């Protein structure tokens, strides 16, 4: 494998240093998408949101509970709490 340039090394390091912030921002965006979507698109957004919530340290059983209730307001409150903790 080829050596990475200093720029690439720094970009990768910055990504991993800011991974939690990136996941939190994406979770906020997906909550908005949940409010606006229906059907297959909504299921796709839930799946993506679950991935980002796991990256933020939310337990899988809590995520499953939120998906079962299918209420974007509950997810929005959870994400808002995560933003305030940060």
PyMOL Python script that loads the backbone (N, CA, C, O; Angstrom):
from pymol import cmd

cmd.read_pdbstr("""\
ATOM      1  N   UNK A   1       0.848  -1.182   0.000  1.00  0.00           N
ATOM      2  CA  UNK A   1       0.000   0.000   0.000  1.00  0.00           C
ATOM      3  C   UNK A   1       0.885   1.233   0.000  1.00  0.00           C
ATOM      4  O   UNK A   1       1.882   1.282   0.720  1.00  0.00           O
ATOM      5  N   UNK A   2       0.538   2.210  -0.784  1.00  0.00           N
ATOM      6  CA  UNK A   2       1.335   3.425  -0.927  1.00  0.00           C
ATOM      7  C   UNK A   2       1.234   4.283   0.337  1.00  0.00           C
ATOM      8  O   UNK A   2       0.233   4.256   1.053  1.00  0.00           O
ATOM      9  N   UNK A   3       2.275   5.023   0.578  1.00  0.00           N
ATOM     10  CA  UNK A   3       2.288   5.954   1.711  1.00  0.00           C
ATOM     11  C   UNK A   3       1.296   7.084   1.438  1.00  0.00           C
ATOM     12  O   UNK A   3       1.140   7.536   0.303  1.00  0.00           O
ATOM     13  N   UNK A   4       0.643   7.520   2.484  1.00  0.00           N
ATOM     14  CA  UNK A   4      -0.285   8.639   2.348  1.00  0.00           C
ATOM     15  C   UNK A   4       0.479   9.947   2.501  1.00  0.00           C
ATOM     16  O   UNK A   4       1.471  10.023   3.226  1.00  0.00           O
ATOM     17  N   UNK A   5       0.005  10.964   1.810  1.00  0.00           N
ATOM     18  CA  UNK A   5       0.632  12.277   1.929  1.00  0.00           C
ATOM     19  C   UNK A   5       0.304  12.859   3.304  1.00  0.00           C
ATOM     20  O   UNK A   5      -0.606  12.383   3.983  1.00  0.00           O
ATOM     21  N   UNK A   6       1.031  13.868   3.702  1.00  0.00           N
ATOM     22  CA  UNK A   6       0.766  14.509   4.998  1.00  0.00           C
ATOM     23  C   UNK A   6      -0.635  15.101   5.018  1.00  0.00           C
ATOM     24  O   UNK A   6      -1.312  15.072   6.045  1.00  0.00           O
ATOM     25  N   UNK A   7      -1.068  15.639   3.882  1.00  0.00           N
ATOM     26  CA  UNK A   7      -2.410  16.189   3.791  1.00  0.00           C
ATOM     27  C   UNK A   7      -3.462  15.106   4.041  1.00  0.00           C
ATOM     28  O   UNK A   7      -4.403  15.309   4.808  1.00  0.00           O
ATOM     29  N   UNK A   8      -3.291  13.960   3.389  1.00  0.00           N
ATOM     30  CA  UNK A   8      -4.246  12.860   3.549  1.00  0.00           C
ATOM     31  C   UNK A   8      -4.238  12.346   4.987  1.00  0.00           C
ATOM     32  O   UNK A   8      -5.295  12.049   5.544  1.00  0.00           O
ATOM     33  N   UNK A   9      -3.061  12.239   5.587  1.00  0.00           N
ATOM     34  CA  UNK A   9      -2.965  11.786   6.974  1.00  0.00           C
ATOM     35  C   UNK A   9      -3.699  12.749   7.908  1.00  0.00           C
ATOM     36  O   UNK A   9      -4.405  12.324   8.822  1.00  0.00           O
ATOM     37  N   UNK A  10      -3.525  14.049   7.667  1.00  0.00           N
ATOM     38  CA  UNK A  10      -4.183  15.054   8.504  1.00  0.00           C
ATOM     39  C   UNK A  10      -5.699  15.011   8.307  1.00  0.00           C
ATOM     40  O   UNK A  10      -6.451  15.139   9.274  1.00  0.00           O
ATOM     41  N   UNK A  11      -6.152  14.834   7.070  1.00  0.00           N
ATOM     42  CA  UNK A  11      -7.585  14.762   6.786  1.00  0.00           C
ATOM     43  C   UNK A  11      -8.215  13.558   7.480  1.00  0.00           C
ATOM     44  O   UNK A  11      -9.305  13.662   8.044  1.00  0.00           O
ATOM     45  N   UNK A  12      -7.541  12.434   7.439  1.00  0.00           N
ATOM     46  CA  UNK A  12      -8.046  11.223   8.096  1.00  0.00           C
ATOM     47  C   UNK A  12      -8.094  11.423   9.603  1.00  0.00           C
ATOM     48  O   UNK A  12      -9.076  11.059  10.249  1.00  0.00           O
ATOM     49  N   UNK A  13      -7.042  11.996  10.160  1.00  0.00           N
ATOM     50  CA  UNK A  13      -6.981  12.254  11.606  1.00  0.00           C
ATOM     51  C   UNK A  13      -8.118  13.186  12.025  1.00  0.00           C
ATOM     52  O   UNK A  13      -8.786  12.939  13.028  1.00  0.00           O
ATOM     53  N   UNK A  14      -8.338  14.261  11.254  1.00  0.00           N
ATOM     54  CA  UNK A  14      -9.412  15.205  11.572  1.00  0.00           C
ATOM     55  C   UNK A  14     -10.773  14.540  11.521  1.00  0.00           C
ATOM     56  O   UNK A  14     -11.642  14.828  12.344  1.00  0.00           O
ATOM     57  N   UNK A  15     -10.960  13.649  10.556  1.00  0.00           N
ATOM     58  CA  UNK A  15     -12.237  12.939  10.464  1.00  0.00           C
ATOM     59  C   UNK A  15     -12.495  12.128  11.736  1.00  0.00           C
ATOM     60  O   UNK A  15     -13.578  12.207  12.315  1.00  0.00           O
ATOM     61  N   UNK A  16     -11.511  11.358  12.163  1.00  0.00           N
ATOM     62  CA  UNK A  16     -11.694  10.523  13.338  1.00  0.00           C
ATOM     63  C   UNK A  16     -11.777  11.344  14.619  1.00  0.00           C
ATOM     64  O   UNK A  16     -12.445  10.937  15.570  1.00  0.00           O
ATOM     65  N   UNK A  17     -11.113  12.485  14.657  1.00  0.00           N
ATOM     66  CA  UNK A  17     -11.219  13.366  15.820  1.00  0.00           C
ATOM     67  C   UNK A  17     -12.607  13.978  15.938  1.00  0.00           C
ATOM     68  O   UNK A  17     -13.084  14.246  17.041  1.00  0.00           O
ATOM     69  N   UNK A  18     -13.253  14.197  14.800  1.00  0.00           N
ATOM     70  CA  UNK A  18     -14.568  14.853  14.776  1.00  0.00           C
ATOM     71  C   UNK A  18     -15.709  13.901  14.466  1.00  0.00           C
ATOM     72  O   UNK A  18     -16.805  14.343  14.123  1.00  0.00           O
ATOM     73  N   UNK A  19     -15.471  12.604  14.579  1.00  0.00           N
ATOM     74  CA  UNK A  19     -16.481  11.625  14.183  1.00  0.00           C
ATOM     75  C   UNK A  19     -17.780  11.778  14.963  1.00  0.00           C
ATOM     76  O   UNK A  19     -18.860  11.638  14.390  1.00  0.00           O
ATOM     77  N   UNK A  20     -17.694  12.064  16.265  1.00  0.00           N
ATOM     78  CA  UNK A  20     -18.904  12.210  17.070  1.00  0.00           C
ATOM     79  C   UNK A  20     -19.715  13.419  16.614  1.00  0.00           C
ATOM     80  O   UNK A  20     -20.940  13.341  16.524  1.00  0.00           O
ATOM     81  N   UNK A  21     -19.060  14.512  16.333  1.00  0.00           N
ATOM     82  CA  UNK A  21     -19.753  15.702  15.852  1.00  0.00           C
ATOM     83  C   UNK A  21     -20.414  15.480  14.507  1.00  0.00           C
ATOM     84  O   UNK A  21     -21.516  15.967  14.251  1.00  0.00           O
ATOM     85  N   UNK A  22     -19.731  14.741  13.655  1.00  0.00           N
ATOM     86  CA  UNK A  22     -20.278  14.431  12.335  1.00  0.00           C
ATOM     87  C   UNK A  22     -21.524  13.560  12.479  1.00  0.00           C
ATOM     88  O   UNK A  22     -22.530  13.794  11.809  1.00  0.00           O
ATOM     89  N   UNK A  23     -21.459  12.555  13.354  1.00  0.00           N
ATOM     90  CA  UNK A  23     -22.607  11.665  13.571  1.00  0.00           C
ATOM     91  C   UNK A  23     -23.776  12.438  14.158  1.00  0.00           C
ATOM     92  O   UNK A  23     -24.927  12.193  13.798  1.00  0.00           O
ATOM     93  N   UNK A  24     -23.490  13.369  15.058  1.00  0.00           N
ATOM     94  CA  UNK A  24     -24.552  14.158  15.676  1.00  0.00           C
ATOM     95  C   UNK A  24     -25.225  15.070  14.656  1.00  0.00           C
ATOM     96  O   UNK A  24     -26.451  15.186  14.642  1.00  0.00           O
ATOM     97  N   UNK A  25     -24.446  15.704  13.820  1.00  0.00           N
ATOM     98  CA  UNK A  25     -25.006  16.569  12.784  1.00  0.00           C
ATOM     99  C   UNK A  25     -25.864  15.761  11.816  1.00  0.00           C
ATOM    100  O   UNK A  25     -26.954  16.192  11.439  1.00  0.00           O
ATOM    101  N   UNK A  26     -25.380  14.609  11.422  1.00  0.00           N
ATOM    102  CA  UNK A  26     -26.133  13.768  10.477  1.00  0.00           C
ATOM    103  C   UNK A  26     -27.422  13.259  11.128  1.00  0.00           C
ATOM    104  O   UNK A  26     -28.449  13.146  10.459  1.00  0.00           O
ATOM    105  N   UNK A  27     -27.374  12.949  12.438  1.00  0.00           N
ATOM    106  CA  UNK A  27     -28.579  12.513  13.139  1.00  0.00           C
ATOM    107  C   UNK A  27     -29.623  13.632  13.139  1.00  0.00           C
ATOM    108  O   UNK A  27     -30.813  13.370  12.969  1.00  0.00           O
ATOM    109  N   UNK A  28     -29.184  14.866  13.329  1.00  0.00           N
ATOM    110  CA  UNK A  28     -30.107  15.997  13.283  1.00  0.00           C
ATOM    111  C   UNK A  28     -30.760  16.112  11.908  1.00  0.00           C
ATOM    112  O   UNK A  28     -31.963  16.349  11.802  1.00  0.00           O
ATOM    113  N   UNK A  29     -29.973  15.945  10.877  1.00  0.00           N
ATOM    114  CA  UNK A  29     -30.506  16.011   9.515  1.00  0.00           C
ATOM    115  C   UNK A  29     -31.516  14.892   9.263  1.00  0.00           C
ATOM    116  O   UNK A  29     -32.543  15.109   8.620  1.00  0.00           O
ATOM    117  N   UNK A  30     -31.223  13.708   9.768  1.00  0.00           N
ATOM    118  CA  UNK A  30     -32.109  12.568   9.535  1.00  0.00           C
ATOM    119  C   UNK A  30     -33.426  12.702  10.298  1.00  0.00           C
ATOM    120  O   UNK A  30     -34.453  12.197   9.843  1.00  0.00           O
ATOM    121  N   UNK A  31     -33.412  13.373  11.449  1.00  0.00           N
ATOM    122  CA  UNK A  31     -34.665  13.616  12.171  1.00  0.00           C
ATOM    123  C   UNK A  31     -35.586  14.462  11.302  1.00  0.00           C
ATOM    124  O   UNK A  31     -36.785  14.199  11.222  1.00  0.00           O
ATOM    125  N   UNK A  32     -35.031  15.465  10.658  1.00  0.00           N
ATOM    126  CA  UNK A  32     -35.819  16.293   9.745  1.00  0.00           C
ATOM    127  C   UNK A  32     -36.382  15.446   8.610  1.00  0.00           C
ATOM    128  O   UNK A  32     -37.550  15.585   8.246  1.00  0.00           O
ATOM    129  N   UNK A  33     -35.556  14.575   8.057  1.00  0.00           N
ATOM    130  CA  UNK A  33     -36.011  13.699   6.975  1.00  0.00           C
ATOM    131  C   UNK A  33     -37.127  12.770   7.446  1.00  0.00           C
ATOM    132  O   UNK A  33     -38.043  12.473   6.680  1.00  0.00           O
ATOM    133  N   UNK A  34     -37.064  12.306   8.699  1.00  0.00           N
ATOM    134  CA  UNK A  34     -38.122  11.437   9.224  1.00  0.00           C
ATOM    135  C   UNK A  34     -39.470  12.160   9.244  1.00  0.00           C
ATOM    136  O   UNK A  34     -40.502  11.579   8.910  1.00  0.00           O
ATOM    137  N   UNK A  35     -39.445  13.427   9.639  1.00  0.00           N
ATOM    138  CA  UNK A  35     -40.688  14.199   9.665  1.00  0.00           C
ATOM    139  C   UNK A  35     -41.318  14.295   8.279  1.00  0.00           C
ATOM    140  O   UNK A  35     -42.541  14.311   8.144  1.00  0.00           O
ATOM    141  N   UNK A  36     -40.477  14.359   7.258  1.00  0.00           N
ATOM    142  CA  UNK A  36     -40.966  14.632   5.907  1.00  0.00           C
ATOM    143  C   UNK A  36     -41.212  13.398   5.052  1.00  0.00           C
ATOM    144  O   UNK A  36     -41.855  13.497   4.007  1.00  0.00           O
ATOM    145  N   UNK A  37     -40.716  12.239   5.469  1.00  0.00           N
ATOM    146  CA  UNK A  37     -40.777  11.067   4.593  1.00  0.00           C
ATOM    147  C   UNK A  37     -41.861  10.081   5.024  1.00  0.00           C
ATOM    148  O   UNK A  37     -42.372  10.112   6.143  1.00  0.00           O
ATOM    149  N   UNK A  38     -42.179   9.206   4.072  1.00  0.00           N
ATOM    150  CA  UNK A  38     -43.161   8.140   4.295  1.00  0.00           C
ATOM    151  C   UNK A  38     -42.699   6.886   3.577  1.00  0.00           C
ATOM    152  O   UNK A  38     -41.872   6.954   2.668  1.00  0.00           O
ATOM    153  N   UNK A  39     -43.223   5.756   3.975  1.00  0.00           N
ATOM    154  CA  UNK A  39     -42.988   4.501   3.275  1.00  0.00           C
ATOM    155  C   UNK A  39     -41.551   4.028   3.281  1.00  0.00           C
ATOM    156  O   UNK A  39     -40.887   4.022   4.317  1.00  0.00           O
ATOM    157  N   UNK A  40     -41.076   3.629   2.100  1.00  0.00           N
ATOM    158  CA  UNK A  40     -39.735   3.059   1.974  1.00  0.00           C
ATOM    159  C   UNK A  40     -38.655   4.071   2.335  1.00  0.00           C
ATOM    160  O   UNK A  40     -37.643   3.707   2.934  1.00  0.00           O
ATOM    161  N   UNK A  41     -38.856   5.318   1.984  1.00  0.00           N
ATOM    162  CA  UNK A  41     -37.863   6.355   2.298  1.00  0.00           C
ATOM    163  C   UNK A  41     -37.727   6.517   3.809  1.00  0.00           C
ATOM    164  O   UNK A  41     -36.626   6.713   4.323  1.00  0.00           O
ATOM    165  N   UNK A  42     -38.840   6.436   4.510  1.00  0.00           N
ATOM    166  CA  UNK A  42     -38.817   6.565   5.974  1.00  0.00           C
ATOM    167  C   UNK A  42     -38.045   5.403   6.598  1.00  0.00           C
ATOM    168  O   UNK A  42     -37.267   5.602   7.531  1.00  0.00           O
ATOM    169  N   UNK A  43     -38.258   4.200   6.088  1.00  0.00           N
ATOM    170  CA  UNK A  43     -37.531   3.030   6.601  1.00  0.00           C
ATOM    171  C   UNK A  43     -36.034   3.176   6.346  1.00  0.00           C
ATOM    172  O   UNK A  43     -35.214   2.810   7.189  1.00  0.00           O
ATOM    173  N   UNK A  44     -35.688   3.709   5.190  1.00  0.00           N
ATOM    174  CA  UNK A  44     -34.278   3.934   4.859  1.00  0.00           C
ATOM    175  C   UNK A  44     -33.655   4.946   5.816  1.00  0.00           C
ATOM    176  O   UNK A  44     -32.521   4.761   6.260  1.00  0.00           O
ATOM    177  N   UNK A  45     -34.384   6.013   6.137  1.00  0.00           N
ATOM    178  CA  UNK A  45     -33.879   7.027   7.060  1.00  0.00           C
ATOM    179  C   UNK A  45     -33.727   6.467   8.474  1.00  0.00           C
ATOM    180  O   UNK A  45     -32.777   6.809   9.178  1.00  0.00           O
ATOM    181  N   UNK A  46     -34.652   5.614   8.887  1.00  0.00           N
ATOM    182  CA  UNK A  46     -34.543   4.985  10.206  1.00  0.00           C
ATOM    183  C   UNK A  46     -33.276   4.134  10.282  1.00  0.00           C
ATOM    184  O   UNK A  46     -32.561   4.154  11.284  1.00  0.00           O
ATOM    185  N   UNK A  47     -33.011   3.397   9.223  1.00  0.00           N
ATOM    186  CA  UNK A  47     -31.832   2.531   9.207  1.00  0.00           C
ATOM    187  C   UNK A  47     -30.547   3.359   9.326  1.00  0.00           C
ATOM    188  O   UNK A  47     -29.651   3.016  10.097  1.00  0.00           O
ATOM    189  N   UNK A  48     -30.468   4.423   8.576  1.00  0.00           N
ATOM    190  CA  UNK A  48     -29.303   5.302   8.620  1.00  0.00           C
ATOM    191  C   UNK A  48     -29.193   5.985   9.978  1.00  0.00           C
ATOM    192  O   UNK A  48     -28.098   6.108  10.525  1.00  0.00           O
ATOM    193  N   UNK A  49     -30.315   6.427  10.519  1.00  0.00           N
ATOM    194  CA  UNK A  49     -30.325   7.076  11.825  1.00  0.00           C
ATOM    195  C   UNK A  49     -29.852   6.119  12.919  1.00  0.00           C
ATOM    196  O   UNK A  49     -29.129   6.523  13.830  1.00  0.00           O
ATOM    197  N   UNK A  50     -30.255   4.865  12.829  1.00  0.00           N
ATOM    198  CA  UNK A  50     -29.824   3.872  13.814  1.00  0.00           C
ATOM    199  C   UNK A  50     -28.303   3.741  13.813  1.00  0.00           C
ATOM    200  O   UNK A  50     -27.685   3.635  14.873  1.00  0.00           O
ATOM    201  N   UNK A  51     -27.711   3.748  12.646  1.00  0.00           N
ATOM    202  CA  UNK A  51     -26.249   3.662  12.533  1.00  0.00           C
ATOM    203  C   UNK A  51     -25.580   4.842  13.228  1.00  0.00           C
ATOM    204  O   UNK A  51     -24.610   4.666  13.965  1.00  0.00           O
ATOM    205  N   UNK A  52     -26.095   6.031  12.993  1.00  0.00           N
ATOM    206  CA  UNK A  52     -25.494   7.224  13.584  1.00  0.00           C
ATOM    207  C   UNK A  52     -25.738   7.292  15.093  1.00  0.00           C
ATOM    208  O   UNK A  52     -24.875   7.753  15.839  1.00  0.00           O
ATOM    209  N   UNK A  53     -26.894   6.840  15.539  1.00  0.00           N
ATOM    210  CA  UNK A  53     -27.148   6.831  16.980  1.00  0.00           C
ATOM    211  C   UNK A  53     -26.233   5.839  17.697  1.00  0.00           C
ATOM    212  O   UNK A  53     -25.779   6.106  18.810  1.00  0.00           O
ATOM    213  N   UNK A  54     -25.963   4.706  17.069  1.00  0.00           N
ATOM    214  CA  UNK A  54     -25.023   3.748  17.654  1.00  0.00           C
ATOM    215  C   UNK A  54     -23.634   4.359  17.757  1.00  0.00           C
ATOM    216  O   UNK A  54     -22.928   4.133  18.739  1.00  0.00           O
ATOM    217  N   UNK A  55     -23.239   5.129  16.754  1.00  0.00           N
ATOM    218  CA  UNK A  55     -21.931   5.798  16.785  1.00  0.00           C
ATOM    219  C   UNK A  55     -21.864   6.819  17.917  1.00  0.00           C
ATOM    220  O   UNK A  55     -20.782   7.135  18.412  1.00  0.00           O
ATOM    221  N   UNK A  56     -23.015   7.328  18.321  1.00  0.00           N
ATOM    222  CA  UNK A  56     -23.070   8.301  19.416  1.00  0.00           C
ATOM    223  C   UNK A  56     -23.187   7.629  20.781  1.00  0.00           C
ATOM    224  O   UNK A  56     -23.233   8.312  21.805  1.00  0.00           O
ATOM    225  N   UNK A  57     -23.236   6.305  20.805  1.00  0.00           N
ATOM    226  CA  UNK A  57     -23.249   5.577  22.064  1.00  0.00           C
ATOM    227  C   UNK A  57     -24.626   5.232  22.605  1.00  0.00           C
ATOM    228  O   UNK A  57     -24.755   4.867  23.774  1.00  0.00           O
ATOM    229  N   UNK A  58     -25.649   5.340  21.782  1.00  0.00           N
ATOM    230  CA  UNK A  58     -27.002   4.968  22.203  1.00  0.00           C
ATOM    231  C   UNK A  58     -27.115   3.446  22.100  1.00  0.00           C
ATOM    232  O   UNK A  58     -26.696   2.845  21.111  1.00  0.00           O
ATOM    233  N   UNK A  59     -27.684   2.845  23.128  1.00  0.00           N
ATOM    234  CA  UNK A  59     -27.791   1.383  23.167  1.00  0.00           C
ATOM    235  C   UNK A  59     -28.774   0.880  22.110  1.00  0.00           C
ATOM    236  O   UNK A  59     -29.781   1.530  21.826  1.00  0.00           O
ATOM    237  N   UNK A  60     -28.470  -0.288  21.530  1.00  0.00           N
ATOM    238  CA  UNK A  60     -29.334  -0.847  20.472  1.00  0.00           C
ATOM    239  C   UNK A  60     -30.788  -1.053  20.905  1.00  0.00           C
ATOM    240  O   UNK A  60     -31.697  -0.865  20.097  1.00  0.00           O
ATOM    241  N   UNK A  61     -31.025  -1.434  22.162  1.00  0.00           N
ATOM    242  CA  UNK A  61     -32.404  -1.644  22.593  1.00  0.00           C
ATOM    243  C   UNK A  61     -33.181  -0.326  22.629  1.00  0.00           C
ATOM    244  O   UNK A  61     -34.383  -0.316  22.363  1.00  0.00           O
ATOM    245  N   UNK A  62     -32.520   0.770  22.951  1.00  0.00           N
ATOM    246  CA  UNK A  62     -33.164   2.095  22.934  1.00  0.00           C
ATOM    247  C   UNK A  62     -33.494   2.497  21.491  1.00  0.00           C
ATOM    248  O   UNK A  62     -34.553   3.064  21.219  1.00  0.00           O
ATOM    249  N   UNK A  63     -32.582   2.197  20.587  1.00  0.00           N
ATOM    250  CA  UNK A  63     -32.805   2.516  19.172  1.00  0.00           C
ATOM    251  C   UNK A  63     -33.979   1.709  18.631  1.00  0.00           C
ATOM    252  O   UNK A  63     -34.824   2.241  17.911  1.00  0.00           O
ATOM    253  N   UNK A  64     -34.031   0.425  18.977  1.00  0.00           N
ATOM    254  CA  UNK A  64     -35.142  -0.424  18.530  1.00  0.00           C
ATOM    255  C   UNK A  64     -36.471   0.081  19.087  1.00  0.00           C
ATOM    256  O   UNK A  64     -37.490   0.055  18.396  1.00  0.00           O
ATOM    257  N   UNK A  65     -36.456   0.536  20.327  1.00  0.00           N
ATOM    258  CA  UNK A  65     -37.664   1.072  20.949  1.00  0.00           C
ATOM    259  C   UNK A  65     -38.153   2.314  20.193  1.00  0.00           C
ATOM    260  O   UNK A  65     -39.348   2.471  19.947  1.00  0.00           O
ATOM    261  N   UNK A  66     -37.215   3.189  19.831  1.00  0.00           N
ATOM    262  CA  UNK A  66     -37.578   4.388  19.073  1.00  0.00           C
ATOM    263  C   UNK A  66     -38.134   4.028  17.698  1.00  0.00           C
ATOM    264  O   UNK A  66     -39.093   4.642  17.231  1.00  0.00           O
ATOM    265  N   UNK A  67     -37.524   3.025  17.047  1.00  0.00           N
ATOM    266  CA  UNK A  67     -38.006   2.598  15.736  1.00  0.00           C
ATOM    267  C   UNK A  67     -39.405   1.990  15.841  1.00  0.00           C
ATOM    268  O   UNK A  67     -40.245   2.202  14.967  1.00  0.00           O
ATOM    269  N   UNK A  68     -39.649   1.240  16.906  1.00  0.00           N
ATOM    270  CA  UNK A  68     -40.964   0.621  17.074  1.00  0.00           C
ATOM    271  C   UNK A  68     -42.048   1.678  17.270  1.00  0.00           C
ATOM    272  O   UNK A  68     -43.161   1.531  16.765  1.00  0.00           O
ATOM    273  N   UNK A  69     -41.726   2.736  17.998  1.00  0.00           N
ATOM    274  CA  UNK A  69     -42.692   3.809  18.225  1.00  0.00           C
ATOM    275  C   UNK A  69     -42.867   4.680  16.985  1.00  0.00           C
ATOM    276  O   UNK A  69     -43.918   5.294  16.799  1.00  0.00           O
ATOM    277  N   UNK A  70     -41.841   4.735  16.136  1.00  0.00           N
ATOM    278  CA  UNK A  70     -41.877   5.477  14.868  1.00  0.00           C
ATOM    279  C   UNK A  70     -42.357   6.918  15.070  1.00  0.00           C
ATOM    280  O   UNK A  70     -43.196   7.419  14.321  1.00  0.00           O
ATOM    281  N   UNK A  71     -41.804   7.573  16.105  1.00  0.00           N
ATOM    282  CA  UNK A  71     -42.183   8.941  16.428  1.00  0.00           C
ATOM    283  C   UNK A  71     -40.949   9.841  16.338  1.00  0.00           C
ATOM    284  O   UNK A  71     -40.082   9.781  17.210  1.00  0.00           O
ATOM    285  N   UNK A  72     -40.856  10.669  15.300  1.00  0.00           N
ATOM    286  CA  UNK A  72     -39.687  11.540  15.137  1.00  0.00           C
ATOM    287  C   UNK A  72     -39.488  12.515  16.303  1.00  0.00           C
ATOM    288  O   UNK A  72     -38.362  12.933  16.573  1.00  0.00           O
ATOM    289  N   UNK A  73     -40.562  12.875  16.986  1.00  0.00           N
ATOM    290  CA  UNK A  73     -40.447  13.804  18.113  1.00  0.00           C
ATOM    291  C   UNK A  73     -39.589  13.212  19.233  1.00  0.00           C
ATOM    292  O   UNK A  73     -38.813  13.930  19.863  1.00  0.00           O
ATOM    293  N   UNK A  74     -39.725  11.922  19.480  1.00  0.00           N
ATOM    294  CA  UNK A  74     -38.920  11.272  20.512  1.00  0.00           C
ATOM    295  C   UNK A  74     -37.443  11.269  20.136  1.00  0.00           C
ATOM    296  O   UNK A  74     -36.572  11.480  20.980  1.00  0.00           O
ATOM    297  N   UNK A  75     -37.179  11.028  18.863  1.00  0.00           N
ATOM    298  CA  UNK A  75     -35.794  11.026  18.386  1.00  0.00           C
ATOM    299  C   UNK A  75     -35.234  12.442  18.444  1.00  0.00           C
ATOM    300  O   UNK A  75     -34.076  12.641  18.811  1.00  0.00           O
ATOM    301  N   UNK A  76     -36.048  13.416  18.085  1.00  0.00           N
ATOM    302  CA  UNK A  76     -35.601  14.809  18.125  1.00  0.00           C
ATOM    303  C   UNK A  76     -35.220  15.212  19.540  1.00  0.00           C
ATOM    304  O   UNK A  76     -34.229  15.914  19.740  1.00  0.00           O
ATOM    305  N   UNK A  77     -35.996  14.776  20.519  1.00  0.00           N
ATOM    306  CA  UNK A  77     -35.682  15.092  21.922  1.00  0.00           C
ATOM    307  C   UNK A  77     -34.381  14.429  22.335  1.00  0.00           C
ATOM    308  O   UNK A  77     -33.562  15.050  23.012  1.00  0.00           O
ATOM    309  N   UNK A  78     -34.177  13.185  21.942  1.00  0.00           N
ATOM    310  CA  UNK A  78     -32.942  12.473  22.260  1.00  0.00           C
ATOM    311  C   UNK A  78     -31.737  13.175  21.644  1.00  0.00           C
ATOM    312  O   UNK A  78     -30.716  13.360  22.306  1.00  0.00           O
ATOM    313  N   UNK A  79     -31.856  13.561  20.388  1.00  0.00           N
ATOM    314  CA  UNK A  79     -30.750  14.244  19.701  1.00  0.00           C
ATOM    315  C   UNK A  79     -30.499  15.607  20.339  1.00  0.00           C
ATOM    316  O   UNK A  79     -29.351  16.030  20.479  1.00  0.00           O
ATOM    317  N   UNK A  80     -31.565  16.288  20.723  1.00  0.00           N
ATOM    318  CA  UNK A  80     -31.411  17.583  21.384  1.00  0.00           C
ATOM    319  C   UNK A  80     -30.657  17.420  22.707  1.00  0.00           C
ATOM    320  O   UNK A  80     -29.797  18.236  23.038  1.00  0.00           O
ATOM    321  N   UNK A  81     -30.975  16.379  23.451  1.00  0.00           N
ATOM    322  CA  UNK A  81     -30.263  16.096  24.703  1.00  0.00           C
ATOM    323  C   UNK A  81     -28.777  15.813  24.435  1.00  0.00           C
ATOM    324  O   UNK A  81     -27.911  16.242  25.198  1.00  0.00           O
ATOM    325  N   UNK A  82     -28.496  15.100  23.367  1.00  0.00           N
ATOM    326  CA  UNK A  82     -27.104  14.812  23.009  1.00  0.00           C
ATOM    327  C   UNK A  82     -26.354  16.091  22.631  1.00  0.00           C
ATOM    328  O   UNK A  82     -25.178  16.245  22.961  1.00  0.00           O
ATOM    329  N   UNK A  83     -27.030  16.998  21.944  1.00  0.00           N
ATOM    330  CA  UNK A  83     -26.408  18.268  21.571  1.00  0.00           C
ATOM    331  C   UNK A  83     -26.086  19.090  22.816  1.00  0.00           C
ATOM    332  O   UNK A  83     -25.019  19.697  22.901  1.00  0.00           O
ATOM    333  N   UNK A  84     -26.987  19.109  23.760  1.00  0.00           N
ATOM    334  CA  UNK A  84     -26.771  19.875  24.987  1.00  0.00           C
ATOM    335  C   UNK A  84     -25.645  19.304  25.831  1.00  0.00           C
ATOM    336  O   UNK A  84     -24.951  20.052  26.518  1.00  0.00           O
ATOM    337  N   UNK A  85     -25.451  17.999  25.791  1.00  0.00           N
ATOM    338  CA  UNK A  85     -24.367  17.367  26.545  1.00  0.00           C
ATOM    339  C   UNK A  85     -23.004  17.686  25.935  1.00  0.00           C
ATOM    340  O   UNK A  85     -21.983  17.665  26.623  1.00  0.00           O
ATOM    341  N   UNK A  86     -23.001  17.975  24.660  1.00  0.00           N
ATOM    342  CA  UNK A  86     -21.731  18.197  23.967  1.00  0.00           C
ATOM    343  C   UNK A  86     -21.252  19.548  24.215  1.00  0.00           C
ATOM    344  O   UNK A  86     -20.193  19.929  23.716  1.00  0.00           O
TER     345      UNK A  86
END
""", "prot")
cmd.dss("prot")
cmd.show_as("cartoon", "prot")
cmd.util.cbc("prot")
cmd.orient("prot")
